[in-house]
Amino acid sequence: MYESYIKEIPIMDMKEEECDRSIIQSILESQKKLKIAHQNFEYANGDLIDYYSYQIKSEQAKIDYLLKQAKNKKLVLDTLNSKKYI
């Protein structure tokens, strides 16, 4: 019955490297969510069409923002090795 919740660490309390890792991780998670939303949109009916279209728009806006943040910090993700280079 009791659920444990993970307390999110405010960005201000993070070290630079942790912040960079968090940005990249958020981009990857948002890309997965966007892919799932696109797949669900293809099979949606009725009101779910609106729901998934808003979800797609929301995730895309989030990815755009995070990519700008990563670009400003000059972060690059090597997807083959899953390592971050500055």
N, C-alpha and C positions, 0 to 999 in steps of 0.2 A: 504494500500500500504506500509506503514511503518511497519517494523518488529522490535521488540525489541530483543536485544541479551543479554544474560546473560554473564557477564564478569567472566571468570574463575579466581579463586584466585591461584596464584603461590603457589606451595607446600612450598616454603621457608617462605611464609607469614602466613602459617597456624599454629595453635597450634597443639601440639602432638595428642590430642584427635580428632581434626578435620581431621588430616592427616590419622589417623587410620580408622576413619569412611569413609573417601574417598576411601581408599584401598578396604575396604569390599564392599562398594557400587559399585565400579568399577568391582569387581569380580562377583557380582550378575548380573549386567547389561550385562557383557560379556558372562556369562553363558546363559542368555536369548537370546542374539544375536546368540550365537553358536547353540542353539537349533533350532532357526528359520532358520539359514543357512543350517543345516542338513535337515530340513523338505523341504526347497526349493530345495535343491540338489536332493532329491528323485524324483522330478517332472520336473527337468530342462531338456532342450533340446539344442543341438547345443553349441553355445558359452557360454551359461549360465552355462553349466557344469563346464567350466574353472573358470568362475566368482565365483561360489559358492564354488568350491574347494579351491580357493585362500582365500575366505572369511573365510572358516572353518579353514584353516591353520593359518590365521592371528589372529582370535579370540582365537584359542587354544594357540598360542604363547603369546598372551597378558595375558591370564589366568595363564599360567605357570609362567610368570614373576611376576604377582601380587601375586600368591600363595607363591612364594619365598620371596617376600617382607613381606607378612603377617607372614610367618613362622619365618623370621629373627626377627620380632618384637614380636613374640610369641602371635599373635592374634588368637582368636578362635571365630567362629560365632555359636551361638546357634540358629539353624534354627527354632526350635519350638517356641521360645520366641522372636526371632529377636533381641537379645541383644548381645552385644560384651563384652567379658571378656578378661582381660589382665592377 
